[in-house]
Amino acid sequence: MAELRSIGAIEISSIGIGYLVQDAMLDAANVDIVLARTICSGKYFIVVSGSVSDVRAAIQAGQGEAGEGIIDHVVIPNVHEGVFPAMGQSVTLEKDETEALGVIETFSGVSIIAAADAAAKAARVKLFRIHLAMALGGKGFCLMTGTVADCRAGVQAGAAEARERGLLVSEVVIPRPNKELFSEYI
């Protein structure tokens, strides 16, 4: 498996075209599929990793096949190390890591990956969940924790990324949240 430093994601409005796009991406470059599946609202979502040049080539090939079927896409050359574990929902928290809760919600799975990466790079937050479009009507959200100031800075940076794409739904920071909000992660 390629080193998980570069990530690319593409969201397609058609399941059939999604399979066509996935095949084109795999034929075009040496990338690993991190995630490829149908998502809510009858869409198809593909996340790949690999070298920056391979990820770019794969996304470009996918765009070429998708035509007007593209909802959103992104290439992140040096993805923050916290993105992959949060996408895989394999993060656990210590009780003392719950000073604040930051939440970003977007209209697409691709935009939440970009927002989460921006948040983690902008502040000392710990991403602990990136939820990609399943059972959400195609939306995405990410959860982070850290100090109140860091959560505010992270949420602000991530929300700015989503807002720039025109896909921000909400941005929330909860200082001193009830520990029950973290119960499945501690």
Rosetta blueprint (number, residue, H / E / L):
1 M L
2 A L
3 E L
4 L L
5 R L
6 S E
7 I E
8 G E
9 A E
10 I E
11 E E
12 I E
13 S L
14 S L
15 I H
16 G H
17 I H
18 G H
19 Y H
20 L H
21 V H
22 Q H
23 D H
24 A H
25 M H
26 L H
27 D H
28 A H
29 A L
30 N L
31 V L
32 D E
33 I E
34 V E
35 L E
36 A E
37 R E
38 T E
39 I E
40 C L
41 S L
42 G L
43 K E
44 Y E
45 F E
46 I E
47 V E
48 V E
49 S E
50 G E
51 S L
52 V H
53 S H
54 D H
55 V H
56 R H
57 A H
58 A H
59 I H
60 Q H
61 A H
62 G H
63 Q H
64 G H
65 E H
66 A H
67 G H
68 E H
69 G H
70 I E
71 I E
72 D E
73 H E
74 V E
75 V E
76 I E
77 P L
78 N L
79 V L
80 H L
81 E L
82 G L
83 V H
84 F H
85 P H
86 A H
87 M H
88 G L
89 Q L
90 S L
91 V L
92 T L
93 L L
94 E L
95 K H
96 D H
97 E H
98 T L
99 E L
100 A E
101 L E
102 G E
103 V E
104 I E
105 E E
106 T E
107 F L
108 S L
109 G H
110 V H
111 S H
112 I H
113 I H
114 A H
115 A H
116 A H
117 D H
118 A H
119 A H
120 A H
121 K H
122 A H
123 A L
124 R L
125 V L
126 K E
127 L E
128 F E
129 R E
130 I E
131 H E
132 L E
133 A L
134 M L
135 A L
136 L L
137 G L
138 G L
139 K L
140 G E
141 F E
142 C E
143 L E
144 M E
145 T E
146 G E
147 T L
148 V H
149 A H
150 D H
151 C H
152 R H
153 A H
154 G H
155 V H
156 Q H
157 A H
158 G H
159 A H
160 A H
161 E H
162 A H
163 R H
164 E H
165 R L
166 G L
167 L L
168 L E
169 V E
170 S E
171 E E
172 V E
173 V E
174 I E
175 P E
176 R L
177 P L
178 N L
179 K H
180 E H
181 L H
182 F H
183 S L
184 E L
185 Y L
186 I L
